[in-house]
Every structure is written in structure tokens, then in C-alpha cells.
Amino acid sequence: MRISSVKFLTFGAVFMGLVACSNSDPSLMNLRATQDGPDEFAILPTKPLQEPKNYTDLPTPTPGQANLTDPTPEADAIAALGGKLGSGKIRRSEGALVSAASRYGVSANIREVLAASDLEWRKDNKGRVLERLFNVNVYYRAYEAMHLNQHLELERLRRLGIWTPAAPPEAVTDR
């Protein structure tokens, strides 16, 4: 009886060691689907069908390629913000905004730098051995140091006299 319990404990220790030493990208948001079903974020609404002015102007159908009713979120966002798709130019009125946003310089590889930095952060904060073994969600605890408390920040800005028009006004109390 004693030998089998020793084998069991040895197997358990080896298994826990392997789990602790895995080299995969750390996943902090360990969510499990409770049932099989559609992914609501994978379903995009299509544009409404419209009758063309001239049927000869319709593009030739190309299976597996873009369709006139396919969503184009980037183009839609550019149009909603008043830009012109594909022009690559900014309007004269946006020059001040672009200058203010890039006043400290612009890094061409910012996405790669942030992705590498975040991967390093996730590796350093991937959770304890049992949390990884049982897929416990450690996302919020890992990023807690970066959390911005909106109420404390609003109080700080108001103390500095900075106008916060989108925030609700200070509560008035009768004394």
C-alpha cells in the first residue's frame, strides 16, 4: 500500500513540475465555454442590399473574395470620422490634432514593442501552479497594478481645477 502512494505522489510532483515549466504563451483569461454554440463576436451584420443603377456596373462574382455587402469596419470608421478612404492625407483642420498627438514623437513599431512588453508582463504574472493547473482566471489580478480608479482620478483632476465636462457634477449636500 505504501509503494503505490509513493508512486502516486511522485507522479503528481512530476505532473505539477511539467505544468509549472510550460513555455507556451501565458493565457491569463482562462474562460471555458459552458455549451457549444455560436460565437456572437464572429457574427458581423452585412450591409443592406441595394439595387444598382446599372446592372452592367456590378463586379464579376469571385468566390471566396469580398462582396459588396461585406462589412468594411475600417472604411466605415474613416467615413464616419469625416475622412476619405485611401487618400492618406489629412484635412487642413486636422493638422493641429495630428501635431498635438505626435508632439513627443511617433514610433513606427509601437505595436510590436507593446506586444513584446505585454508578453513579458504576462509571463511574469501568469499565476500560481494550481491556478494554471485548474485554469483559474488571473487576468484581473495580473493587471491590477495598471488599473485606473476613475473616481480617484476625477477627484484629482477637480482638485487641480481641470474642467471635466463628461463627468457628472459634484454632489451638492445640504448642511
Secondary structure by P-SEA (a helix, b strand, c coil): caaaaaaaaaaaaaaaaaaaacccccccccccccccccccccbbbbccbbbbccccccccccccccccccccaaaaaaaaaccccccccccccaaaaaaaaaccccccaaaaaaaaaaaaaaaaccccaaaaaacccccccccccccccaaaaaaaaaaaccccccccccccccc
